[in-house]
Amino acid sequence: MKDLNELRSEFEQMQQQVMIDQACADGSCEMDAPEDYPDYLKAIYAEIMPPVKSGVYFSRWDLKRMAQQLDESFAIDVRERMFQKFMQWVATPEDFRAVIDQFSQNMDMKCAIYKEYSEKYPATKEIFDAKIQKTENAKKYFEKVYREFFTEDGGAAEA
């Protein structure tokens, strides 16, 4: 049987662990140990999904349609979760290439609309040209991620 001091010690340790868990619930206390590899899905989401970075908005329906083109299906949900579900099945370079192609087709379709608007309304050309340029940069980013994570040289050939 444990004595009172041992029980106190265990209780204090449990309290400390609860306090640490609560303080780190937002992820701010993550360990300083470097990761073996960066989380490319989070990086892609941060670079592709916000319209301010990619120049286009991917709606939940866009994500659902792109997945359906690849014979993948999931329920309408929060965009980030839908993106994660969409990317979960990527296991091979061919899978990731298919995802890139779907995103690129969607971006090209939206850029075609931007180009049409900038021709119809010349005063908006500067705005839409900036969005088109961001979209081209986002597509280049996808290719960079593909080379880094799915090619044998890991993108070293470009370095």
C-alpha positions, 0 to 999 in steps of 0.5 A, spaced: 500 500 500 502 506 498 503 511 503 501 518 503 507 522 501 507 517 494 500 519 493 501 526 494 507 526 489 503 522 484 497 527 485 502 533 484 505 530 478 498 529 475 496 536 476 502 538 473 501 534 467 494 537 466 496 544 467 501 542 461 496 539 457 491 545 458 497 550 456 499 546 450 492 545 447 493 550 442 500 547 439 504 552 442 508 548 446 510 543 441 517 539 442 523 543 439 526 536 436 526 537 428 521 533 424 524 528 419 520 531 413 515 537 413 508 536 413 507 538 406 499 537 406 499 543 411 504 547 407 500 546 400 494 548 404 497 554 406 499 556 399 494 554 395 487 554 399 487 562 401 485 566 395 490 571 397 496 567 396 493 562 390 489 568 386 483 563 386 478 561 391 477 553 392 470 552 394 467 546 398 464 544 391 470 545 387 474 540 392 468 535 391 468 536 384 475 535 383 475 529 388 469 526 384 473 526 377 478 522 381 473 517 383 474 519 390 468 521 394 467 525 401 461 529 404 461 537 404 464 539 410 469 545 412 474 546 407 480 544 411 477 537 412 475 536 405 482 538 403 485 533 408 480 528 406 481 529 398 489 528 400 489 522 404 488 517 398 495 520 395 500 515 396 504 514 389 507 520 385 501 518 380 496 520 385 499 526 387 500 528 379 492 527 378 491 531 384 495 537 381 492 536 374 485 537 378 487 543 381 491 546 375 484 545 371 480 548 376 485 554 376 485 554 369 478 555 368 478 560 373 483 564 370 479 564 363 474 567 367 479 572 369 481 574 362 474 574 360 473 579 365 479 583 364 477 584 356 470 586 357 472 591 363 479 594 361 479 597 368 480 591 372 485 588 368 491 590 373 487 586 378 485 580 374 492 580 372 495 580 379 490 574 380 493 570 374 500 571 376 498 568 383 495 562 380 501 561 376 505 561 382 501 556 386 501 552 380 509 552 380 509 551 388 505 544 386 510 542 381 516 544 387 512 540 392 511 534 387 519 534 385 521 535 393 516 529 395 515 524 389 521 524 385 527 520 386 532 526 387 527 530 391 528 536 387 536 536 387 536 537 380 533 544 380 538 546 386 
